[in-house]
Amino acid sequence: MTRWASIADKLAISEPKIPPEILAAVFSAACESGLALRDAFDVAESVAHNIDADIAREVAEINMRLDYSVNRPRTYAALIEGVNTTLMQRLLENLAGAEQSGEELVTRSRQIFEDLSAQREERVNRRAETYPLIMIVIMVIFFLTPIVVLIGGPLYETLLSVLNSL
C-alpha cells in the first residue's frame, strides 16, 4: 500500500545547505588560529558534513593521504587530479605552493577565502543589477493594471452612458 505524504511532511522545512565557500572560511580560520595542517583538515571535515557528504568524504581522504604521505609533491599532484570540486582543487594547489615556497599556510588560505568572497560579491552585484528591471515588470503587472482599472472604469461607464443617451 502506498503511503501518502502528510501535510506535516510536505511543510517540513529542511535545514539549508551551507555553501562550499564557508568551508574555505573555516579552513582559513583554523589555519589562522595556529592549528597544524592535519588539525585544520579535521575541523574542515567536521564542517563539511553539514555541506555535503561527498565533500566530507573528499576532505577526509585528502587528510588521510596527506597524513601518510612520504612524497608530498607527488601526493599533492595526485590529489589535485583526483578531486571533484574546484574549491578543493584550488585549496590543494595553494597548499602545495605554500609548502614548496616555504610560505605560511595562513596567507595562502586567507587568499583563497578572499578570492571566493570577491567572486561571491561579484555574483551578488550582477544579480542586484537585474532587480530594477524585475521590479519594473512587477509594478506594471500588479500596480499599473489596478490603477488603470480604477481610473478607467468610471470613465468607461460615463462614456457608455453618454453614448447611450445620444
C-alpha positions in Angstrom: 0.0 0.0 0.0 1.4 3.4 -1.0 2.0 5.8 1.9 0.9 9.3 1.0 2.9 12.2 2.4 1.1 14.1 5.2 0.7 17.8 5.2 3.3 18.0 8.0 5.8 16.1 5.8 5.2 18.4 2.9 5.6 21.5 5.1 8.6 20.3 6.9 11.4 22.7 6.4 14.8 21.1 5.9 18.0 22.6 7.1 19.5 24.7 4.3 22.8 23.5 2.8 25.9 25.5 3.7 27.7 26.9 0.6 31.1 25.4 0.0 32.7 28.9 0.4 32.1 28.5 4.1 34.5 25.6 4.1 37.3 27.8 2.8 36.5 30.3 5.5 36.5 27.6 8.2 39.8 26.2 6.9 41.3 29.7 6.8 40.2 30.4 10.3 41.6 27.1 11.6 44.9 27.9 10.0 45.0 31.4 11.4 44.3 30.0 14.9 47.6 28.2 14.7 46.3 24.7 14.1 48.5 22.3 12.2 47.5 21.2 8.7 46.0 17.9 9.9 44.0 19.6 12.6 42.8 22.2 10.2 41.6 19.5 7.9 39.9 17.8 10.8 37.9 21.0 11.5 37.1 21.4 7.8 35.9 17.7 7.7 33.6 18.3 10.7 32.1 21.3 9.0 31.9 19.6 5.6 29.4 17.1 7.0 26.9 20.0 7.1 27.7 21.0 3.5 27.7 17.7 1.6 28.6 14.1 2.4 30.7 13.8 -0.7 32.8 16.9 0.2 33.2 15.5 3.7 34.5 12.2 2.3 36.8 14.1 0.0 38.2 16.2 2.8 38.7 13.1 5.0 40.5 11.3 2.2 42.7 14.3 1.5 43.6 14.5 5.2 44.4 10.8 5.4 46.5 10.7 2.2 48.5 13.8 3.3 49.0 12.4 6.7 50.5 9.2 5.4 52.3 10.8 2.5 56.0 10.2 2.0 56.5 12.2 -1.2 54.4 15.3 -0.6 54.7 16.9 -4.1 53.6 13.7 -5.8 50.8 13.3 -3.3 49.6 16.8 -4.0 49.7 16.2 -7.7 47.7 13.0 -7.4 45.2 14.7 -5.1 44.7 17.7 -7.4 44.0 15.4 -10.3 41.6 13.2 -8.3 39.4 15.8 -6.5 35.9 16.6 -7.8 35.3 20.1 -6.5 37.1 23.2 -7.8 37.3 24.5 -4.2 39.3 21.5 -3.0 41.4 21.7 -6.1 42.3 25.4 -5.5 42.9 24.6 -1.9 45.4 21.8 -2.7 47.1 23.8 -5.3 47.7 26.6 -2.8 48.8 24.2 -0.1 51.3 22.6 -2.5 52.6 26.1 -3.5 52.9 27.1 0.2 54.9 24.0 1.0 57.2 24.4 -2.0 57.9 28.1 -1.4 58.1 27.9 2.4 55.3 30.4 2.7 52.9 30.3 5.6 49.7 28.4 5.1 47.7 31.2 6.7 48.4 33.6 3.9 47.5 31.1 1.2 44.3 30.0 2.9 43.3 33.7 3.5 44.0 34.4 -0.1 41.6 31.6 -1.2 38.9 32.9 1.2 39.3 36.5 -0.1 39.1 35.3 -3.7 36.0 33.4 -3.0 34.5 36.4 -1.2 35.3 38.6 -4.1 33.6 36.2 -6.5 30.6 35.9 -4.4 30.3 39.7 -4.1 30.6 40.0 -7.8 27.8 37.5 -8.3 25.6 39.4 -5.8 26.3 42.7 -7.6 25.4 41.2 -11.0 22.2 39.8 -9.5 21.4 43.2 -7.9 21.7 44.9 -11.3 18.8 42.9 -12.6 16.4 43.8 -9.8 15.3 47.2 -11.1 14.1 45.6 -14.3 12.3 42.9 -12.4 10.7 45.5 -10.2 9.5 47.5 -13.2 7.8 44.4 -14.6 6.2 43.7 -11.2 5.0 47.3 -11.0 3.5 47.2 -14.4 1.7 43.9 -13.9 0.5 44.4 -10.3 0.2 48.1 -9.7 -0.4 49.8 -13.0 -3.2 47.4 -14.1 -5.4 48.1 -11.0 -4.8 51.9 -11.3 -5.9 51.8 -14.9 -9.0 49.8 -13.9 -9.8 52.2 -11.1 -9.4 55.3 -13.2 -10.6 53.9 -16.5 -13.6 52.0 -15.1 -15.7 55.0 -14.1 -14.5 56.9 -17.2 -15.7 54.0 -19.4 -19.0 53.8 -17.6 -19.6 57.5 -18.0 -18.6 57.3 -21.7 -21.1 54.4 -22.2 -23.9 56.3 -20.5 -23.3 59.4 -22.6 -23.2 57.4 -25.9 -26.4 55.6 -24.9 -28.2 58.8 -24.2 -27.5 60.0 -27.8 
